[in-house]
């Protein structure tokens, strides 16, 4: 057989001078971008793992970071945060056209390295730029607030535009709840603020803030994405249209043919309007016209579509909620919801809007339910709650304004800002007092550090103001377990043998 001719391989500028990168850190790649200039392509060798203590930074137009051979599986090269570093943003590129980030993996290693206070996204791109492409990457375990952030320019004459985010695997991102200092641990999957762009065919799993968050992003299309909540951590929302940017404009945004699945829990599937995410008096609605059509929802999603705080045009039709778990009470609780939002939860209103919060032209599919009152802050639901919570001595020591127990069937016990311990029934949306310690103090309002609620090491349950006990269970040397219940007597203390030695009935 005649030998085949060996044709030269024509490589983009920058790649021809060097083989793929198999070792190094951010400095290795940054020096290649800096020396190569515009059009430089830097490729990791397949299977390479680079640990970085600072960001890899694009430096000119049309640069690319990818893996040799463009694999789409786990052989993609990996950029990860270095141990013993505070690295949170691992790749950046601001103000350059035509950047390409493709076929690599980016891992913040949050489970092993922890979150970084005020940390950035794994990947930060955008500003005054056009034609950015992010495709076939994986980004997960961000140590900051997002796994992928594409930011607006802030200059209407030089916007961030024509970005394509496609075929990526995003997540997990963040954790539910707060840390011991009260800082939120949640993170977005994709945070996006550029105009006239495309977010398509991405798989976002385990986001704990928003799955795909649009910050205005006028003219952007979000289609064909799959968004799945974490099996272990609650996600606030799957697709969010709630943030004020571009003077509140979401003009010509299209959200269509996305698949949204709640595993543990999504509070909201698609959130539309300024007041879905928080409380407001309705003075600054976001603006369309926008289109939300043919999206499919399934699993544990409390409010698949919620609308409040929107004007100037909205079409929401053809959305399928037949696969959503029903009733809401089978997978969620509404203890922390306002009365208006709780009413929608009780009604299992999977598609809901507040009529006064949707002004201008609109076209809603017929199964939307109108809230009777101003339903806001739809992030209020939780996964199923326990019927009781117990503490050993020294396990409970909190300041005013703390929740001591949040229990099934709407029973909540709080240590209030006035030093009073109060158990309430919240099942109607109002707080109906069931029991109160009755020991109040104005000092706690002016100096919260002077007040505490403690199950002491000696087994006594007390509130303390400026070193003086105000309420006391009188169980010194006998109390072994403090238990909050969702039925009368609401609070009890047992000794080491399990015998009840104090309940709320013992307090006059």
N, C-alpha and C positions, 0 to 999 in steps of 0.2 A: 504494500500500500504506500502511495506517495506521501511524504511528510507534509503536515499542514504548515502553512506559512504562519509565522509569529508576527501578528500585527501589533504595532505600538498601542499602548493604552493611553488615551488622552485624559489627563486628570485636570480638575479645576486648579486654578492658581493657588498655591500654598500647599496643596497635597502632593504635587509632583516632587517637591524638594524633600519630603520626609515620609517615612513609613508611618503606620498607625502608632498611636501612643499606647504603650503597655505599662508604663509606670510613671511616677511623679506625683505632683499635687497641682494646686491651682496655678502656681508660678510656671509650671511646665507649659500649660495650655495658654496662659495669658501671654507668655513671651512669644508664642507662635502667632497669636492674633496681632500682637503689637508689631512684630517684625513683618508679618505678611500683608497687613493692610486690608483694603477692601477686597472682597471676594475670597478671602482665605477660608479653606475648609480644613478643620481639624477633626480627625477621626480617632476614636479609641479603638484599640484592638478588641475583637470579640472576647467576652469573658473578663475583661480588665475591670478592676475595682480601684478607683482613685479616692483617697481620703483627703478632704480639703478643710483647712482651718479658716479660709476666707473665700470670697466669691470668685468664681470664674467669670470674666467680664468680656463681653463683645466690645470691640473698639472701632468698628467701621461698618459701612454698608455691606450687605450681601455676604456676611460671614456665616459659616455653618459649623455646628458642633453635632457630631453623629457617631455612629459605630460603623466600622468598616464592614462592608457587605450588606448593610442596612437590615439586620435581623429584626424580627418582631417578637422574639421569645426571650427567655431568661439569659441568653447569651449576649444580649445588649450590654455594652459597657455601663458601669455604674459609677456615678459621682455620689459620694456619701460624706456626711459630716465626720470630721476627725474627732477621735476621743480626746478628752481633756481640752476641748475648745468650746467657745460659745457661738460657733458658726450656726446660723439659721438660714440665711439666704445663701444658696450655693451657686446660683447662676444668675447673672444680671445682664441686661442690655437695654440702654435707654437712648432714644433719639436716633436710631439707625434704621434705614429702610432695608427690607429684604432679608432680615435675619432668619436663619433656619435652625431650629432645635429639633432634631429627629432621631428616632431609633436609639435612645439611651434610657437609662434608669437614673432617677434622682431620689435619694433616700436620706431623710433627716435623722433617722435612727432615734426618734423620740422615745420609744419604749426602753431603750438602753441608756441613752444620753440625757433624757429628760427634755422638758420644754425650756425655752429661753424667754425670760421676761421681756415683753415688748419686741419679741423676735419677728423677723420678716417672713415672707413666703419662701418656700423652697426655691422657687423660680420667680424672678421679677423682670418683666419686659415692658416695653411700650414707650410712653411719652410721645413726642413729636416724631412719629414714624409711620411707615406704610409697608404693607406686604409681608409682615412677620408670619412665619409658618411654624407651628408646633404640632408635630405629628408622630404617631407611633412611639411615644415615650411612656414611661411609667414614672409617676411622682407620688411619693408616699411618706408618711410619718414626719410631716413638717414639724419643726420645733417652734414655729411661730404660728401666725394666724391663717395661713392658706397654703395649699400645696402648689398652686399656680396663680400668679397675679399678673394681669396685663392691664397697665394703668393708662389713664387718659393723659393728654398733653397739657391741658389747662390753657391752651392757646387756640382759639377758634380758627385762626388763620393757618395753623399748622397742626391739625388734629392727628390723633392716633386713629388709623383707618385701615380697612382692607386686611384684617388679620384673619388667619385661618387656624382654628384649633380643632384637630380632627384625629380620630382613631387612637386616642390616648387611653391609658389605664391610670386613673387617678384614685388614690386612697390606699389605706385609711388615712384620715386627716383629723388629728385632734382627739380629744376625749370629752365626754360629757362632764358637766359640773365645774366646780372651782377647786383650787388647791387650798392648802391650809391658810394661806394669806388672803383668800377670797378672790383671787384672780381667775378669770375664766380660762378653761383649758380647751375650749372648742376651737375648731378651725374649718375654713371653707375648703371645698374641693377646687373649683375654678372660680376666681374672682375677676370679673371682666368689665372694662369700662371704655372700650374702643368702638368707634362708629362703623357702620356699614361693613360688618364682619360676619364670619360664619363659625359657629360652634356646632360640630357635627360628629355623630357616631363615636362619641366618647363613652367610656364606662367609668362611672364615678361610684365608688363603694366606700362606705364608712366615713362620709363627711359628718361632722357633728355640729357645724354651724349651718352654712348653706352648701348645697351640692354644686349648683351653678348659680352664681350671684351676678346679676346684671346691675351695674351702677349706671343707670340710664342706657348707655350704649345704643343711641338712636340708629335705626336702620339695620340692626344686627339680627341674624336669624339663628335660632337655637333649635336644631332638629335632629331626630334620630338618635338621641342620647339615651343611655340606660343609667338610671340613678337608683342605687340600693342603699338603704340605711344599714348601719352596723348591727350585727347580731347582739352586741353587748352594750352599745352606747346610743342614747337617744340622739337623733338628728333634728335640728330645729326646722329646716326646710329643704326641699329638694331643688326647686328653682325659685329664685327670689327676684321680684320686681318691686322693691320696697325702699331703695336708697335714693337720696336726693343728690343728683349731679346733673349737669347740663340744664340747670334751672328747672329740674324736675321732669325733663322730657324723656319719654320712651317712644318717641314718634317712630312709627313704622317698624317697631320690634315685632318679630314673629316667633312664637314658641309652638312648635308643632311636631307631632309624631314621636314624642318622647315617651319612654316607659319608666314609670316610677313605682318602686316597690318598698314598702315598709317592712323591715325585718323585726328588730326590736320595736322601733317607733319612729315615725316622722310626725312632728306636730302639724306641719303643713306640707302639702305636695307642691302646689304652685301658689305663691303668696303674691297678691297684686294690690298695691296701694300702700300709702305712707303709714296707715294705721293698723295694718295687719301685724306688723312686727312689734309695735309698741302702742302706748296710750297717746292720744292727741285730741285736741278740740276740733280738728277738721279744717284748720285754716290754710294748710299748705298741701293740697292734694298733688299727686303726681299726674302727668299728662300723657295721653296717647296721641294719635290712635295706635293701638296695639292689637295683635291677634293671637289668641291662645286656642288652638284647635287640635282635635284628634289625638290628644294625649291619653295614655292608658295607665290607670292606677290600680294597684293591688296590694294586699297585705295590710299591715298595721299603720294606717295613715289617718290621723284624727280628722283633719280638715283637708281633703284632697285639693280643693281650690277655695280660697278665701279672698274676698274683695272688700276693701274699705279704704277710702282716701284716694280716689281716682277720678279723673275728668277728661273730657275732650276725646272720647272715643275708645270703646273696647268691644271686641268680638270674642266671645268665649263659647264655642259650639263644638259638638261632636266629641267631647271628652268622655271617656268611658270609666266609670267608677264601679262597675259591677263586680270587680274582683276585690274590692276593699272589704276588710273584715267588718262584720256587723253583728251586734251593736258595738259602739265605741267602748262601752263598759267591759267588753270581753278582753280588751288589751290596754286600756288606759284609764287614768283618773283625772278628775277636773277640779281637785281641791283648790288650786291656786288661780282658777279662772274667775273673771268678773261674772256677775249675774247674767249679762247679755250673752257672753261667750259660752258660759256654762249651759245656757238654754239651748244653744245650737248643738253643743256636745250631747245633751240629753236627747235631742230630737234626731240625732244621727244625721245631721245636715251636712252631707259630704260635699255639696256644692253650695256655698253660701255667700251672701253679700248684704251690706247694709245700704238700703236705698238712698238715704241721705248722703252716703259716702261714695256714691257712684253717680256722677252728674255728667251732662252732655250726652251725646249719642252712645247707645250701647245695644248689643245684640247678644243675649244670653240664652243658652239652651234651656228648655222648659223645666228641667229638674232642679234649677237653682232655687234655694230657699232664702226668703228675705228675713233678715234679723229684725225683730220687733224693736230692739233698742241698739244703741251704739256698741256693737261687738268689736273689741280691739284686743291687741296683745294675744294673738292666737298661739303663742309659744308656751301657754300655761299648762298644757297637759303633761302628765308623767306616765311612765309605765306602771303597771299594777303595784299598789302599795301594800305593805303588811298590815295585819290586824293589830300588831303590837310591836313595840320597840323596847329593848331592855338595856340597862347600863349597870356595870359593876362600879364599886367605889372608885373615885378618881377618873372615871371615863367621861363624866359630864361636867364641864366647867366652861360656861359661856357668858357673854355679856348681853346687855339689853338689846332687844330687837332680834332675838334668835328663835328659830323654830326648834322646839324640843322633840316633837314627834309629828309627822305628817302621815296619817293613817287612812286605810281603806274606809269607804263610806263617808268621806268628808270630815273626819274628826282630826282636828289640828290643835296641838298645844304649843303656845308661844310664851316666851319670856319677854314681856313687853318693855317698851321704853320707859315705863313708869315703875318698874320693879315688880309688877303684878304677873303672876303665872296664871294664864287663862286657857282653858280648854273650850273649844268652839265647835259647833256643827256648821260646816260650810256648804252643805249639800244643796242649798237653794241659791248659792251665790252670795249670800250675806253671812256675816259671822254671828251666829246665835250662841251666846254664852251658856255653857253647860256647868262649868265650875270655875271659880277664881280663888286664888289664895287670899286676895284682899289686902295685901301689904304693899302699899304704893309709896313712892318717894319722888319728890320733884328733883332731888339731887341727880338722879339718873339721866334726866333730860338735859341738864347743864354740864354734867361730867360723867359720861358713860363708863369711863375707866374706874369709877368709884363703886360700880355695881356689878354683881355677878350672881349667877345661879349655879349651884354646885351640889353634886352628890359626893360628899366628902369621904376621905379615907376611913373615917370612923363610922360610916354608914348613915350619917345624918344628911337629909336633903334640905338645903337652906337657900334663901336669898340673902345676899350680904350687901350692905351699903356702908361705905367708909369704914370697913372693918367690924361692923356690928350686924349680927344676924337679925333679919326682919321677919321672915317666915322660917319656920323650922318644923320638920316632921317629927322631931323628938325621938329619933331612932338611933341615937348614938350607941355604938357597940352592939347593936342588934341588926341593923340594916345590912343586907348582903346583896340584894338585887332590886333596882328601881325599874318599874315597868309602866309604860304608857299604853293604854288600851283604847280600842275603838268602841267600847261599851262601858257602861257604868261598872265600877266606880271611876273609870278613866285613868287614874294613877294609883299604883299600889307599891308597897315595899314589902319584900319577904326576907326572912332570916335564912341562915345557911341551910336549914332543913326544908325550906320551901314554905314555911308557915307565914301567913300574912300578918305583919306587925303594924302596918299603917295603910290606910286608904284615905281618899278625899273625904269620906264620911266622918273621919275623925277630926276634921277641921271645921270649926263653927263658922 
